[in-house]
Amino acid sequence: MSKKAHISETPATYLLRAHGIVFTEHPYDYVEHGGAQHSAQALGLDPYTVVKTLVMQDQDSQPLLVLMHGNRTVSTKNLARQIGAKSVQPCTPDVANRHSGYLVGGTSPFGTRRAMPVYIEASILDLPRIIINGGRRGYLVGIAPQVCVQLLSAKPVQCALAQ
């Protein structure tokens, strides 16, 4: 029996497998409000390579996803300017859960409940591999960052602020 047999499929892993995407699995002990910094530390990874999935909304409450380095924050002003929105702000956890179909802390950009535009910090695409949420709290997957562009039509943006 393989080591990963205990991890059940999520909408994210189902989508990745359906598209023939090879990924590695990285379970860890989830901590409430620990974020990407905690998961990186728990897995012994550089938080720059751990990508967080943020559910945000524009001035019309239209949802969008932002993929950002685990040790960076999003400049919502820069993001809004680049995507042609008047403003962008994070969704509240209950709204984020409703849009994505995932619980905050376990949000994957893959297999979301509703299709949303996806924006990826451009420098993420320069990394050879990223670790991103696999659709469950305490569960990350390792993929090539270009998968986000291929499967999600993620558009590169430059909106990172150092944390």
C-alpha positions as CSV (number, residue, x, y, z in Angstrom):
1,M,0.0,0.0,0.0
2,S,1.4,3.4,-1.0
3,K,2.1,6.1,1.6
4,K,-0.4,8.4,0.1
5,A,-3.3,6.0,0.1
6,H,-4.8,7.6,3.2
7,I,-5.3,11.0,1.6
8,S,-8.7,11.0,-0.1
9,E,-9.3,12.8,-3.3
10,T,-10.4,16.5,-3.2
11,P,-11.9,18.4,-6.1
12,A,-8.4,19.8,-6.7
13,T,-6.6,16.5,-6.9
14,Y,-9.4,15.1,-9.0
15,L,-9.0,17.9,-11.5
16,L,-5.2,17.6,-11.5
17,R,-5.4,13.8,-12.1
18,A,-8.1,14.3,-14.8
19,H,-5.6,16.5,-16.7
20,G,-2.7,14.1,-16.2
21,I,-0.8,16.6,-14.0
22,V,1.9,14.9,-11.9
23,F,2.0,16.3,-8.4
24,T,3.6,15.5,-5.0
25,E,1.5,15.4,-1.8
26,H,2.6,17.2,1.3
27,P,0.4,16.7,4.4
28,Y,1.1,18.6,7.6
29,D,-0.6,19.4,10.9
30,Y,-2.9,22.3,10.2
31,V,-2.9,25.2,12.7
32,E,-5.8,27.7,12.7
33,H,-4.5,31.1,11.3
34,G,-1.1,29.5,10.7
35,G,-1.2,30.3,7.0
36,A,1.5,29.6,4.5
37,Q,4.3,30.5,6.9
38,H,3.2,27.7,9.3
39,S,2.9,25.1,6.5
40,A,6.3,26.0,5.1
41,Q,7.9,25.7,8.5
42,A,6.1,22.4,9.2
43,L,7.3,21.0,5.9
44,G,10.8,22.5,6.0
45,L,10.2,24.6,2.9
46,D,11.0,28.1,1.9
47,P,7.7,30.2,2.4
48,Y,8.5,31.9,-0.9
49,T,7.8,28.6,-2.7
50,V,4.6,27.9,-0.8
51,V,1.8,29.6,-2.7
52,K,-1.3,30.8,-0.9
53,T,-4.7,31.0,-2.7
54,L,-6.6,34.2,-1.7
55,V,-10.2,34.8,-2.5
56,M,-10.8,38.4,-3.1
57,Q,-13.6,40.5,-4.7
58,D,-13.8,43.7,-6.8
59,Q,-15.9,46.8,-6.2
60,D,-18.9,44.9,-7.6
61,S,-18.4,42.0,-5.2
62,Q,-17.3,39.8,-8.2
63,P,-14.9,37.1,-6.8
64,L,-11.4,36.5,-8.0
65,L,-8.4,34.4,-6.9
66,V,-4.9,35.6,-6.3
67,L,-2.0,33.3,-6.0
68,M,0.8,34.8,-3.9
69,H,4.1,33.8,-2.3
70,G,3.6,32.6,1.2
71,N,5.8,35.3,2.6
72,R,4.4,38.2,0.7
73,T,1.1,40.2,0.9
74,V,-1.0,41.5,-1.9
75,S,-1.0,45.2,-2.7
76,T,-4.7,45.5,-3.5
77,K,-4.2,48.9,-5.0
78,N,-1.6,47.6,-7.5
79,L,-3.8,44.5,-8.2
80,A,-6.9,46.6,-8.9
81,R,-4.9,48.9,-11.2
82,Q,-3.5,46.0,-13.2
83,I,-6.8,44.2,-13.6
84,G,-8.8,47.3,-14.4
85,A,-10.9,47.3,-11.2
86,K,-11.7,50.3,-9.0
87,S,-10.9,48.4,-5.9
88,V,-10.1,44.9,-4.7
89,Q,-10.4,43.5,-1.2
90,P,-10.2,40.2,0.6
91,C,-13.5,38.3,1.0
92,T,-14.7,37.5,4.5
93,P,-14.1,33.8,5.3
94,D,-17.8,32.8,4.9
95,V,-18.0,34.5,1.5
96,A,-14.7,33.0,0.4
97,N,-15.9,29.5,1.5
98,R,-19.1,30.1,-0.5
99,H,-17.3,31.1,-3.7
100,S,-14.6,28.5,-3.6
101,G,-16.4,25.5,-2.1
102,Y,-13.4,25.1,0.2
103,L,-12.8,26.1,3.8
104,V,-10.5,29.0,4.3
105,G,-7.1,27.5,5.1
106,G,-7.8,24.7,2.7
107,T,-8.6,26.8,-0.5
108,S,-7.1,25.4,-3.7
109,P,-7.4,27.3,-7.0
110,F,-8.1,24.0,-8.6
111,G,-11.7,22.6,-8.6
112,T,-13.4,25.6,-7.1
113,R,-17.2,25.6,-6.8
114,R,-17.5,28.5,-9.2
115,A,-15.2,29.6,-12.0
116,M,-13.3,32.8,-11.0
117,P,-10.6,34.8,-12.8
118,V,-7.2,33.8,-11.4
119,Y,-4.2,36.1,-11.0
120,I,-0.8,34.8,-10.2
121,E,2.2,36.9,-8.9
122,A,4.5,36.9,-11.9
123,S,7.6,35.9,-10.0
124,I,5.9,32.6,-9.0
125,L,6.2,31.6,-12.6
126,D,10.0,31.8,-12.3
127,L,10.1,29.1,-9.7
128,P,10.8,25.5,-10.8
129,R,8.2,24.0,-8.5
130,I,5.6,25.4,-6.1
131,I,3.7,24.0,-3.2
132,I,0.0,25.0,-3.2
133,N,-3.1,23.9,-1.4
134,G,-4.6,20.6,-2.5
135,G,-8.1,21.3,-1.4
136,R,-8.0,20.5,2.3
137,R,-6.6,22.1,5.5
138,G,-3.2,20.5,6.2
139,Y,-2.7,19.2,2.6
140,L,-0.5,20.8,0.0
141,V,0.5,19.6,-3.5
142,G,3.7,20.2,-5.4
143,I,3.4,21.2,-9.1
144,A,5.1,23.2,-11.8
145,P,3.8,26.8,-11.6
146,Q,2.9,26.8,-15.3
147,V,0.1,24.3,-14.4
148,C,-1.7,27.4,-12.9
149,V,-1.6,29.1,-16.3
150,Q,-2.4,25.9,-18.3
151,L,-5.4,24.8,-16.2
152,L,-6.7,28.0,-14.7
153,S,-5.7,30.6,-17.4
154,A,-4.0,32.4,-14.5
155,K,-2.9,35.9,-15.6
156,P,0.5,37.2,-14.3
157,V,0.4,40.4,-12.2
158,Q,2.9,42.2,-10.1
159,C,1.3,43.1,-6.8
160,A,3.5,41.5,-4.1
161,L,4.6,43.4,-1.0
162,A,7.3,42.0,1.3
163,Q,5.9,40.8,4.7
